[in-house]
Amino acid sequence: MGEPASDGRVAVVTGGASGIGRATCIRLTADGYRVVAIDVGDAGADQAELALRADVGDPDDVEGAFGEVLGRLGRIDLLVNNAGITGSQQATLCHTTPVEEWDRIHTVNVRGPFLCTRAALPAMLRQGSGHVITIASIAGLVAFPQRCAYTASKGAAVMFTKSIAADYAAHGIRANAVCPGFVQSPMTQWRLDIPELRASVEARIPMGRVARTDEIAQAVAMLACDSLTYLTGHALVVDGGWTAV
Ligand SMILES: NC(=O)c1ccc[n+]([C@@H]2O[C@H](COP(=O)([O-])OP(=O)(O)OC[C@H]3O[C@@H](n4cnc5c(N)ncnc54)[C@H](O)[C@@H]3O)[C@@H](O)[C@H]2O)c1
């Protein structure tokens, strides 16, 4: 539904090597963006014009990567803060959550969007336009049991989005979040491979199935679309009805 960005606008997608990020790179390329994928691992080369390796939680890495984007492509029209981790497969209550686990999750899921947005904003301010879309989660709106670190990090991602929306609206810069429900991706594969766990997840979802990564990419493309010029500070829920009941 996104309108083609035929003027070669530049989109940067973090965590662009896998899952939702990879699907978003493919979708935005199809919409006419020049896409840069940033990933801590091998960012891959087939889904983006430029693939850069950087840890979104590391200020030097982020500065280096965004410097390279601007040096090579000259502008940043869309930043998709997608890189994220859920942490250990072992669910834990707050009082047994290791401090290192909390810090590790927040470094990627909260510090990451902060550092990347901070690095992209000067270019957007110069341009007088830009859009920051952060992939949060429905865990940023309702608690995921025994996942306090992830839940808190995604709540922070939603409020970070609103903060950017409020502070930069007057500069022509929008900020929105996408809150997916359960998506089939390498992040969730281990759980979905266990038939009883898949069944318990699907039983929670009114649509009766988890999302495909391209369905989340579609939501990003829709938010990025030029005709939604008045939409900012919004958290778009894409969850097959999970939080509707
Ligand atoms: N899969 C789901 O069910 C689901 C649901 C709601 C929200 N989300 C969110 O969507 C986003 C993408 O998830 P996914 O399912 O595609 O996961 P994924 O594990 O398939 O992909 C995540 C990508 O982020 C990269 N990454 C991780 N840490 C990084 C870092 N420090 N710096 C740079 N890149 C890093 C990984 O290498 C990987 O390529 C995450 O923010 C996740 O929390 C996922």
Ligand as a Chemical Component Dictionary entry (heavy atoms), coordinates in Angstrom:
data_LIG
# 
_chem_comp.id                   LIG 
_chem_comp.type                 NON-POLYMER 
_chem_comp.pdbx_formal_charge   0 
_chem_comp.three_letter_code    LIG 
# 
loop_
_chem_comp_atom.comp_id 
_chem_comp_atom.atom_id 
_chem_comp_atom.alt_atom_id 
_chem_comp_atom.type_symbol 
_chem_comp_atom.charge 
_chem_comp_atom.model_Cartn_x 
_chem_comp_atom.model_Cartn_y 
_chem_comp_atom.model_Cartn_z 
_chem_comp_atom.pdbx_ordinal 
LIG N1  N1  N 0  9.094  -12.277 15.791 1  
LIG C1  C1  C 0  8.137  -11.802 16.570 2  
LIG O1  O1  O 0  7.201  -12.524 16.950 3  
LIG C2  C2  C 0  8.154  -10.363 17.004 4  
LIG C3  C3  C 0  7.011  -9.851  17.627 5  
LIG C4  C4  C 0  6.985  -8.533  18.048 6  
LIG C5  C5  C 0  8.087  -7.731  17.824 7  
LIG N2  N2  N 1  9.189  -8.250  17.237 8  
LIG C6  C6  C 0  10.330 -7.361  17.063 9  
LIG O2  O2  O 0  10.652 -7.282  15.688 10 
LIG C7  C7  C 0  12.048 -7.031  15.547 11 
LIG C8  C8  C 0  12.640 -8.031  14.575 12 
LIG O3  O3  O 0  12.428 -9.330  15.087 13 
LIG P1  P1  P 0  12.566 -10.654 14.203 14 
LIG O4  O4  O 0  11.510 -11.562 14.632 15 
LIG O5  O5  O -1 12.693 -10.309 12.775 16 
LIG O6  O6  O 0  13.946 -11.210 14.794 17 
LIG P2  P2  P 0  15.198 -11.912 14.085 18 
LIG O7  O7  O 0  15.985 -12.503 15.212 19 
LIG O8  O8  O 0  14.791 -12.768 12.962 20 
LIG O9  O9  O 0  15.993 -10.674 13.458 21 
LIG C9  C9  C 0  16.593 -9.707  14.287 22 
LIG C10 C10 C 0  17.804 -9.156  13.567 23 
LIG O10 O10 O 0  18.382 -8.150  14.419 24 
LIG C11 C11 C 0  19.780 -8.326  14.400 25 
LIG N3  N3  N 0  20.372 -7.795  15.630 26 
LIG C12 C12 C 0  20.272 -8.297  16.881 27 
LIG N4  N4  N 0  21.000 -7.562  17.726 28 
LIG C13 C13 C 0  21.562 -6.573  16.996 29 
LIG C14 C14 C 0  22.441 -5.507  17.307 30 
LIG N5  N5  N 0  22.901 -5.336  18.552 31 
LIG N6  N6  N 0  22.820 -4.677  16.324 32 
LIG C15 C15 C 0  22.389 -4.867  15.032 33 
LIG N7  N7  N 0  21.569 -5.873  14.684 34 
LIG C16 C16 C 0  21.166 -6.713  15.660 35 
LIG C17 C17 C 0  19.991 -9.842  14.310 36 
LIG O11 O11 O 0  21.306 -10.172 13.859 37 
LIG C18 C18 C 0  18.902 -10.222 13.325 38 
LIG O12 O12 O 0  19.358 -10.155 11.988 39 
LIG C19 C19 C 0  12.631 -7.068  16.953 40 
LIG O13 O13 O 0  12.758 -5.755  17.460 41 
LIG C20 C20 C 0  11.604 -7.841  17.723 42 
LIG O14 O14 O 0  11.631 -7.546  19.106 43 
LIG C21 C21 C 0  9.251  -9.538  16.811 44 
# 
loop_
_chem_comp_bond.comp_id 
_chem_comp_bond.atom_id_1 
_chem_comp_bond.atom_id_2 
_chem_comp_bond.value_order 
_chem_comp_bond.pdbx_ordinal 
LIG N1  C1  SING 1  
LIG C1  O1  DOUB 2  
LIG C1  C2  SING 3  
LIG C2  C3  SING 4  
LIG C2  C21 DOUB 5  
LIG C3  C4  DOUB 6  
LIG C4  C5  SING 7  
LIG C5  N2  DOUB 8  
LIG N2  C6  SING 9  
LIG N2  C21 SING 10 
LIG C6  O2  SING 11 
LIG C6  C20 SING 12 
LIG O2  C7  SING 13 
LIG C7  C8  SING 14 
LIG C7  C19 SING 15 
LIG C8  O3  SING 16 
LIG O3  P1  SING 17 
LIG P1  O4  DOUB 18 
LIG P1  O5  SING 19 
LIG P1  O6  SING 20 
LIG O6  P2  SING 21 
LIG P2  O7  DOUB 22 
LIG P2  O8  SING 23 
LIG P2  O9  SING 24 
LIG O9  C9  SING 25 
LIG C9  C10 SING 26 
LIG C10 O10 SING 27 
LIG C10 C18 SING 28 
LIG O10 C11 SING 29 
LIG C11 N3  SING 30 
LIG C11 C17 SING 31 
LIG N3  C12 SING 32 
LIG N3  C16 SING 33 
LIG C12 N4  DOUB 34 
LIG N4  C13 SING 35 
LIG C13 C14 SING 36 
LIG C13 C16 DOUB 37 
LIG C14 N5  SING 38 
LIG C14 N6  DOUB 39 
LIG N6  C15 SING 40 
LIG C15 N7  DOUB 41 
LIG N7  C16 SING 42 
LIG C17 O11 SING 43 
LIG C17 C18 SING 44 
LIG C18 O12 SING 45 
LIG C19 O13 SING 46 
LIG C19 C20 SING 47 
LIG C20 O14 SING 48 
# 
